[in-house]
């Protein structure tokens, strides 16, 4: 069994063949998935997909790139949707300094509001981080996000920050980049992270693993992520699958 903890089956890339993509994942023994919504269009669809499959769940949040578009009404809407039985986390949320659509101060305020909401609801959070690690860690610490914890989604930072994340009750999730031939950082992380805090994901349709790099990603490919981690740690695929699936169940409070 494998658990893809971060997938965008609600993306336009899957509109024409979503059911086939999901079936391919199940056939590859990817038994569980979390579909992540991040704006007005993708959040309802994430929940709709989760309603259709027993072992698919949803996360709801607001992406930092679009922070300028988030109003108090959106925050209230997310809070309302969080009570849905298939919603297991808030996110993805965080900071993205690569794109300049939303000013940094706006991103930070929207991030803080979502952390506070998560604490109010006692739900784990999914962190999007692009070129903003130190600010993200500082805000998580200041907002005392350790009380809910969550996931550092598609972690691609130095191993030097791992302990900060662990200290705040966050799990480290690895995706396709761990399979890239010249990507040393995620491979170092894959070996360094304690097994009881390790998760796997695809972030499909993005970041497809080798040998599909540059093509459309899909949840079935999380098997390649798990295989690479198993090879790096001298473990079997079955062991990595069992451990990461158990971790995901613990974090998302699934039976």
Secondary structure, 3 states (H helix, E strand, C coil): CEEEEEECCCCHHHCCCHHHHHHHHHHCCEEEEEEEECCHHHHHHHHHHHHHCCCEEEEECCCHHHHHHCCHHHHHHHHHHCCCCCEEEEEEEEEECCCCCCCHHHHHHHHHHHHHHHHHHCCCEEEEEECCHHHHHHHHHHCCHHHCCEEECCCCCCHHHHHHHHHCCEEEEECHHHHCCCCHHHHHHHHHCCHHHEEECCCCCCCCCCCCCCCCCCHHHHHHHHHHHHHHHCCCHHHHHHHHHHHHHHHHCCC
